Amino acid sequence: MLGVRHHGPGSARGVRAALEAEKPAVVLVEGPAEADALVALAGDEAMRPPVALLAHAVDDPGRAAFWPMAEFSPEWVAIRWALDRGAAVRFIDLPAAHTLAAADPTWSDEEDEVTGSGLRIDPLAELARTAGHEDAERWWEDVVELRGDADPTAPFEALAEAMGAVREAYGHGGHPRDLVREAYMRLQLRAARKEFGDEVAVVCGAWHVPALTRRTTVTADRALLKGLPKVRTELTWVPWTHRRLARRSGYGAGIDAPGWYGHLFAAPDRPVERWMTKVAGLLRAEDHLVSSAHVIEAVRLAETLAALRGRPRPGLDETTDAVRAVLCEGSEVPLDLVRDRLVVGDVLGEVPAGAPAVPLQRDLSRLQRSLRLKPEAQPRELDLDLRKETDGARSRLLHRLRLLGVDWGTPAAGRAGTGTFREPWRLRWEPELHVQVAEAGIWGTTVEAAATAKAESRALSATALTDITALAEQCLLAGLTEALPVVMRALADRAALDTDVAHLAQALPALARSLRYGDVRSTDTAALAEVAAGLVERICVGLPPACAGLDADAATAMRDRIDEVHHSLGLLPDPEEPTERWAGVLHRLAGRDRVPGILRGRAARLLLDEGRIAEDEAALLMSRALSPGTPPPDAAAWIDGFVGGASGGGLLLVHDERLLGLVDAWLTSVPAGAFTDVLPLLRRTFSGYEPGVRRTLGELVARGPKAGGPGRPRPGGVPGFAAALDRERADGVLPLLHLILGTEAIA
């Protein structure tokens, strides 16, 4: 009976030594019983841990559970030893068919670890507290991971005795399902002893050993298993990562330092010296100055700390303290890199191509190989050029997976160039994506067929116009030409029925982007252009009356819709005619008193930016909006619309002192009683400016208006700048210029 700690390198070494000493005919491993059919794959040369057994319900793939194993997991060591020696291997835990049928299919020891009658406990924490240690991890390292015993079975016997005392005190320890699991394990153990005699080795969590050695009757064990719910399940091997081992799942034994534990298991000797060498190599690769002397001193410090703290060998705490003090010179920045890359790590396992998988997963694997998109646990940036055939196919694959809910890649917004041929992505493969692929398998057997079927289903069930336009954009990006007719019919029908101008305006940007990107991908967008033209027509007709009488919140939302429409018109294939009509709409909005001030101000600003009105006309509109007869809140809203938001209004005020003078004159004339009412809106408007813009505006206002009226520069002067050069301030740049030019001596 080899009671272990899941993912414990000391337990793994002990299991290997005990199996070598006893040479059993069969090895029984804690794990779902259906996995017996997958044992042979563990001996495949292409199988590289960390890996995990994945079980999911056939009719509900989202109901799934994992049993992860690393190279240093005792279960993995036992399986590989048996396969290498020709011994039989069997999994003896409760079948996944019962586990997944339970109310909580991912049940494990994940809940809060607290002591008390009927509440869940952490047995290792209880043993550590009994031994006078507050840190269970450190206690386990001292008594198991960092010690070597001549008798390989001695640690297992001692641990079994200790766990027996814990079970005697706490019973099932708040884990009532363990009683059912252990009943099934005992039945499997009896069957193995009947077949192989006493040449049986059991590798399971140390918590279960007292229950497996307890004498019970077959009838009593079968009674506990009677009537358990059951679902049809499928199992396979999937790649896992060290980062995921740091989370509690499956075996319920998440570890904080899988990279460190992997090093302890793999290092043939002198683990501290080898670890410090790894750390030095990582820091050197990141351009940190680390010498051999640093490594030697770090090892000495770690050993000294271990001696002072009464530990048998330096553990993770001692090595981390030594790395911080010597190799990182007290800085946490490089130490965080060491923790991320080495202590935890991003090792991604591999499974052989012959492992069972749903057809969709096989098609995805084929596409990954053909497009040279290898799944990696480490995040990486991928910059695609859509003019290249391979990059275009990669883009379509990633967009199809996103439509299916498999977020292997996410668009890296804000990093694209000025053209539309560049498409940046951020890729990171997570083990849970295998479950998402299995869930998406209900839509089809290939990625393209599944994405097409799901797009058609979403188009038929969508009720909001914006949802359908976003779906049309996704279909174009994903190259789903077969789904587009269904989506376009749904889009045309929904657009014809929707009379809300705000909805129409919100739907237009996605259509405009689809038309632009459709051209890049050489897809037919004629039907899409027809729908977009109809939307523009209806927006231009319905927007002016829709803007009348809006409250403050609705007006702010409508300003965003106006900005979106204005930007979208420039993306249309033939923007001249709709742009002219849109300019007429903006003229009507800017001159209507019934339209909220924030919308009149934004309409005036858009017209000024497009050159549809002159600066004098914009100043006239502002002076009218800020006239003494206008209520201060309405005037403040006009200012917010004209120079607020993401419109770059701050720079406009900096470079046109006429407009700044009008704002300044109005602000100083606001009565004291109304000032507190307009202050929040003005603060929101000006707080959106860059710090440099706010500082410049403050300097201009502090200087005060010039002779000749507010904001009127002298003939030949530049708005926003003084008439004469301030030589004292200009001389302030000379030292830097001399430094750049190398003329300090001459100066």
N, C-alpha and C positions, 0 to 999 in steps of 0.2 A: 504494500500500500504506500504509494509515493504521493503524499499530500504536498502540494506546491502552492506557490503564489503565481498567479497568471502573469506572464511577461517578466518573471524574475530571473535574471541571469544566474544567480547563485543556485536557484532551484533547478534551472536547466542543466548546469554543470553536474549537480548532484544526481539528476535523473539519468544523464548519460553514463556517469560512473556506476550507478546502481544497476542499470540495465546491462552494462558490460560485465559486472561482477556476477549477476544472477542468471543472465541469458534466458529470459522467459520465452515460452513458445507463443504467447499471445500478449499483446499490449492493449489494454482497454483505456480509452482516452475520453475525457469529459468533452462532449460535443453532441450535436443533434444526430440521432441514430441513422437518419437517411443519408448521412454523409459517407457511409461505408462505400457507396458506389464511386465516390470521388477520391478515395485514398490513393489509388495508383497514380493519379496526376501529381501528387506531391513529390514523387520520385522523378518526374520529368525534368530534363536539364533546363528547359525553358522556364520552370517555376522558380521564381526568386522572391523570397519574403522581403518585406512584410506583405502578406496576403490575408484574405478573410473568406470564410465560408459565408455565402449570402443565401438566405432562404427567403422566398416571397410567396405569397398566396397567388395561385394562378389566376383567380378571378378578380383579385384586387392587388396588383403588384405593389401599390404603395404600402401595403401591410407587409413589412419586411423586418428582418433582424440579421445582424452580423455577428460572426465569431472570429475576431482578428487574431492572427498569429505572426509573431516576428521571428527572426532567426534565433533570438534568445528566449523564445517562449518554450516552457517545458513541454507543452503538447506537441509543438513542431519538432523538437529534438527527439521526442519519443517516436513520433511517426517516421521520421527519417531513419532513426536507428533500426526500427522494425523492418522497413523496406530494404535497407542495406543488408540486413542479416537474414532476410527471408522469413521473419516472424510474421504472424497474423496481426492485423490492426483492426480494431472495432471501436466505433463511437457508442457510448453507453448512456448518454443523457436523454432526457425526454425528447421524443421526436418533435421536429419543428412544426409538424401538422397540428400538434396540440398547443405548442407555444404561440403560434400565430393566430390560433382560434381564440385565445384568451382575450379578455377585455383590453389588456395592455400588452401587445405583442412584443414590445421591446423590453419586457420586464427583466430586471436584473437588480443588482445591488446599488442602484444609482441614487436612491432616496437619501434623505438626510441621515447621517450616522449619529444617532443619539442613543444613549443607554436608558434602560428602564424597562419595566415589565410590559411586554407586548409591543415595544417600539424597536425599530431597526437599530442594530449595532454594527460597528466595524470591529471584527474580532481582533485584527492586528492592533488597533488602537487600544482595545481592552488589555491585551497582553503587554503592550508598551507601558500603559499606565500602571499595571500591576508590577512591572519591573522598575518603576520609578522614572519613566521617560515620558515627556510630554509630546515629543515628535515621533510619531509611529514610523515614518519613513527612515529617520536616522537610526532608530532602534533596529529596524529590519536590516539596514545596511550593516550594522555592527555585528549582529548575531548570525547573519546568513551570507550576505553578498561579499563582505570583506574578509571572511574567514575560510580557511581550508581545513578539511577534516580527513584523516587517514581512512576512517570507516565511512564509505559513501552513504550507508543507510542510517547512520547515527542522527543526522539532522532531521530526517523524516520521522524517526521514532520519537525524538524529543518534541517535535512540532505536533505530532499526532496526540501525544499525551497532553500538551498544553491546550490544544483545541478541544480535547475531551473534557477538560475542566471548564472551559468556556461554555461548551454545549450543555454541560450539567448545570451550570449556573443560569443560563439564559434560554435554554431550550432551542427553539428554532430561531431565536434572536430577532424576531420580528419579520422573518422571511417564511411565511406559511407555505408558499409554493415550493420551497425547498423540500418539504416533506414528500410531496408528490414526485419531484425529480429523483430524490434519493430512493424512493420505493422502486422506481423504474430501474435505477442503477443497480440496486440489489438483485432484481430479477435477471438483468444482463450478466451480472457477476456470477450468479448461480449457474446460468447456462454455460458460461465460459469454463467454470471449474468442472462442470459435468463433462465437457468435451476435452479439456486439456489437463485436467487434474489440478495440481498445485503450481504448475508452471505458468502462472498468470501474474502480470504486473498491471496495476491500476494507477493511472496518472490523472489526478483530479485536484480540485481546490482543497487545501488542507481543512477547510471548514466542513467538508463532507466526509472526511475519513472516519470520525467517530460514528456517524450514522451508517456507513457502509460496513463497519465491523460489528455493529450491534446485531444481536440475534433477533430475527423476526420470522414470521411464517410467510410462506408464499401466499396464503389466503389473505392475510392482512395487507400485504403489499398490493395485491391485485384489487383489493377493495378500495384502496386509495386512488387507483387508476380508473375505476369503473365510472362510465358516464362522462368522461372528459370530452369537451367539444373538439371538433376536428375539421380542418379545411385541406383542400388539395394544394400541395406545395411543390415548388421546384427549387433545387439547390445547385449552386455552382461556386467556383472559386473566382474571386475578383481581386484586383490589386488593392493594396492598402498603403498607407503612408505612416511615417513616424509621427507626424503631427497629429494624425487621428488617433494614434495609440495614446496620446496624451489626454484623450477624452474618455470618459466612462461609457462604454458600450459593450454589448455582447457578453463577455465574461465578467463585466462589471469590475474591472481592475485597471482603471485608467492610471497611467504613470506619468510623473512630471518630467522625466528626463529619459526618453527612449534612446536618444543618441548616446548618452552616457552609459546606459545599461548595455546597449549594443557593443560599445567599446570594451566594457568590463568582460563581456562574454567572449569577444573575438581576440582580445589581446593575449598572446601566448605567455608573456611575462612582463614585468615592470610596467604595469598599466598606467601609473602616474607619469612616468617619463614619456611613454608613448602618447599620452593625452596632451601633455604640454607641447610636444612636438607638433601634434595636429593643430593646436591653438596657434602656435607660432606660424605654421604654414598658412593658416587662414588670415591672420593679421598681416603677414607679409604680402599676401595676394591683394590685400586692400590698402597697400602702401603705408602700413605702419612699420616703424623701425623696431624690429625685434631681432636680437642677436642670440647666439648660442649661450652667452653668459646670462641673458635674461631667462632662458629656459632652465639652466642649471640652478639659478637662484630661486626660481618659482618652485621647482621640485623640492629644494631644501626647505623653503618656507611651508609648503604643504605638509611635508613630513613633520616638521617642528610643531605646526598647529595640531596635527593629529595626536602627537605625543602629549601636548599640553592639555588637550581635551579628553584624553584617556580613550582614544579610539584605536582599534587594532591596525588600521591602515588609513591613509587619507581618503576621505569620501568626497562627494560632490561639493559639500560646503567648504571643505579645506582647499580643494583645487580651485574653486571659484574665488575664494578670498585671495589665494596666491596669484591667480591670473589678474584679478583687479589691481592688486598692489604692485606687482612687478611688470607684467606684460602690458597692462593697460595704464599703468602709472596713475592709478586712482580714478580714471575716467569711466563713467558708466556707458558712454557711447560705444566704444569698441567692445565692452563687455556684453552689451545687448546683442551685438552681432554674433558673439561667441555663443550666447544662449540660443539664439534663433537658428544658427547654422549647424552647431555641433551638439549642444546639450539636448535640443529637441530634434532638429534636422528635418530635411524634406526628402528623405529616401522614398521612392515610389517603387513598389513591387511589380512583378510581372507574372502573368499566368500563361500557360501554353495555349496555342490557337485551338487545340482540341477540347478545351473546357466547354461544358454545356453553356449555351447562351440563347437568348431569344433571337429570332431572325433579324430583328432591327439592330441588335447589338453586333451581329456578324456583319451586316452591311456597313454599319458605322466603322467597325474595325478595318474593313476593306478600304473604305474611303480614306481613313486616316493613313493607311500605308501608301495608297496611290498618290495622295496629295502631300505626303511627307509632313504630316501634322502629328507628331508623336505626343501623346498625353504626358504631361509633366506636372509634378506636384509643385514645383517652384514657379511662381508667377512670371510670365514673360510677355514682352510687348511684341506685337506682330503688325508690321506696317505693310498693307496690301496695295498693290498697283492694279487697279481694275482693268487696265489695258492689257495685262498679261493673262494668258489663258489659265495658268495654274492658280494665280492669285484670285481670278474671278471665280473659279470653282471653289476655292477655299472660302471666299466670302459667301457664296450661296449656301455652302454646307453650314457655316456658323449661323447664318440667318435662319435656315430651316430648323436647326436645333433649338434656337431661341423660340421659334414659333411653337415647337413641341414642348417647351418648358425645360429643356436641357441646357442650362446656362454654363456651358463650358467656356465660352468667350463672351465678353461684354465690350461694346464699342467704347473706345477711349475718347470720350467727348473732349473737344477743345484742342486736340493735337493734330487735326487734319490741316493740310495746306490750303492755299487759296482755291485750288481747283477741286473738282469733285471726283477725280480719279484716285485720290488717296483715301484709304480707309484704315484707320488704326484700330487695333483690337488689343485687349488684355486677356490672355489665356491662363487658366489654372484648372487642372483636373482634380476633382474631389471624388473619393470613393462613392459618395451618395449619388453621383451622376449615373451609376449603374442602375440604381433603383429608378431614377427618373426615365432612363431609357426603357426599362422594363414596363413602366407605366405607359410610356408613349407607344409601346408595341401594339396596343389595341387599335391604333389607327392604320397600321400597315406593316409590311415586312421590310420595306426599304425606307430610307430617310425621306426621299422625294415623295413616295406614295403616302407615307404617314403624314408629312407636312401638308400635302395637298388635301387629304381627307379631313384633317383637322381645320384647315382654313375654310373649306367649304361648309363644315359644320358650324363654325363660328359665324360665318357670314349669314347663314340662315337663321341663327338664333339671336343675333345682335339686335338690340333695340335702339341704341344710341347712334346717331350719325357719325360722331367722332370715333366710335369704336370701329365702324366699317371703313372709314377713311384710313385709320391707322392700320387696319388689316390689309387694305389695298396696298399701302406703302410697304408693309412686310412682305407681301406676295411678290412685289416687283423686286425688292432687294434680294429675296430668296430665289428668284427665277422660277416661280410656280405658275407657268403659263396655263396649265390645265385648270387651275383654281380661279384664275382671273375672271373668266366669263361669269361664273357663279357670283363672285364677289362684286363685279361691276353691276350685275342685275340687281343685287341687293342694295348696292349703293345708290343706283338711280331711283329705285323704288323709295328708299328711305329719304333721299334728298327731296323728292317730289312731295312727300307728306309732311316734312318738317317745316314749320312756318316760323320758328324762333330764329331771329336774325343772329343772336349770339351763338346759337348752335351752328348755324351755317358758317359764321366767321371762324369759329373754333375748328371746323372741319377742313377749311381751305388750306392751311399750311401743310398738312400731310399730303394732300393731293398735289400741291405745288412741288413739294420735295419729290414725290413719286414721278412727276413728269420730268424733272431735272435728272434724277438718277436713272430713270428709264432710258433716257437718251445715252447715258454713259454705258449702260449694259446692253444696248442695242435691242431693247424690247419694244413691242408695239404698244403705244399709249394713246392711240386715237380716241378710244372710248373714254379714257380717263380725262383727256383734254376737253371732250364735249361736256362731261359732268362738271368739270372745274369752271368752264365758261358759264354754264347755267348757274352755278353757285355765285360767281362774281356778279352776274346780272341781278340776281335776287338780293344780294347784299347791298348793291348800290341803290336799289329801289327802296328797300326796307330799312336801311340804317338811319336816315334822318328822323323819321317818325319814332323809331325805336329808342332814340337817344333822348327824346323829350321827357322831362318830368322824372328822371331817375334820381334815386337817393344817392348818398355819398358812396356807399359800398358798391352798389350796382354800377355807378359811374366809373369807379376805379376799375372794376372788372371789365367794363366796356372799353376803357382806354387800352387795356391789354389786348383785347380782341382787335381794335383798330390798328394797333402796332403790328399784330400778326398778319392782318390782311395786307397792310401796306408793304411789309417785307415780302409776302408771298407773291404779290403781283409781279415783282421783278424776276421771279423764277419761272413764270409762265413762258411757253414757247414763243408767243406773239404778244408781248405785253403792251404794245403801243395803244391799241384801242381801249382795253380795260383801264390802263393807267390814266388816259384822258378822262374817262368817265369817273374814275375814282377822284381825280383832282376836283371835278365839279362837286362831288359829294363833300369833300373836305371844305370847299368854299362855303357851301351851305351850312355846314356845321359851325365853322368859325364865325359866321355872322348872325346866328340865331340866338336870341336872348333866352329862349326857353330851354336851350341845351345847357347842361351843367357846365360850370366854368372849367373843370378839368378837361372836358372833351373839347371845348372851344379852344382852350390853350394848346392842346395837343394837335388839333387840326391846323392851327396857325403855324405851329412849329414844323410840322411835316411839309406844309406848303412852302415855308421859307427854305427848308433844307433842299427841296426839289427845285428851287428857283422859280416857283409858280407865283410868288409875290416878292416884291422888293423889300429891302430892309426898312425903307421909310414906311411902307404899308404895314409891316410887322410891328413897327414902333407905334403906328397909329392904332392898330388893334389892341396893343398892350395899354396904351394910354386910355382908351375907352374902357377896357376891363378894369383898370385901376383908378378910374375917376372917383371923385369924392362921393358920388351918389351910389356907388356899388357897395353892397354890404361887405364888410371885411372878410367874412368866411368865403364868399363867392370869389373875391379878388385873390385870396390866397390859393383857392382851388385852381384858378386860371394860371397862376404862377407855377403851381405844381405840375399842371399839364404841359406848360410851355417849356420849362427848364428842369422838370423832375424826372424820376425814373432812370432808365438806361439810355436817355437820349443825348447825353453829352452836353446838357444845358449849361453846366458850369463853365466850360470853355467858351461857350457862346457869350456869356456875360463877361468873361475876362477880356475877350477881344472886341466887344461892342459896348463901349461905355454909354452909349445912348440908352440901350436897354437896361444896363445896370443902374444908370441914373434914374430911370423911371421906377424901377423896383425900389431903389433907395428912397426916392422922394415919397412913394406911396407908403412905405413901411414907417417912415418917420411921421407920417400924418395920421396913422391909425390911432384912434382914441384909446386912452389907457384902459377903459373898460372893455374894449373889444380885443385888445392885444393878447390877453391870455387865451381867447378863443381861437385865434389864428396861429398861435405859437406852435402847438403840436404839429400842425400841417406843414408849417414852414421848416420846422426842425427836421421833419421826415424828408422834406425835399432837399435841403442843403446837406444833411448828413450822408446822403448818397454820393456826394462828390469825393474825389480823391483828396487826400490831405494837402497836396501841393496846390490844387485848385482853390480849396477853402482858404488857404493862407494868402494866396494872391488876391482873392476877392476881398479879404479883410484889409489888406494893404491899400487896395484901390479905394475902398470905402473910407478908410481912415484918412487918406489924402484929401478927400472931399472933392466936390464938383469944381470944375474949372470955370473960368470966366467965359461967358458966352452961352451959358445954359448947361444943363446936366448932360454930360456925355458928349458934348460937341467939341471934338478936337480942333486945334488950330489948323489953318490951311497947310496941307502938306504933312500934317502929323499922322501918326498911326493910332487908331483907337486902342485904348488899353495901355498905352505907354506914355511916359513923360516926354515933353517936347525937347528937353536937352539931356545930354549924357551925364550921368553921375559918375565922375571919374574915380572918386574914392572907392565906390562899390566895384567898379570895373577892374580896378587894380588888384582886387582880391583874388582874381584867377591867375595872376602872373606867376606866383610860386609853383602852382601845379603845371602850368605851361612850360616853365623852365625845367621842371623835373622830367616831363615827358620828352622834351626836345634835347635834354642833356646840355643845357646852356646855363647851368647854375653859376659857373665860374665867370662867364661873360657878364651875367647880371650883377 
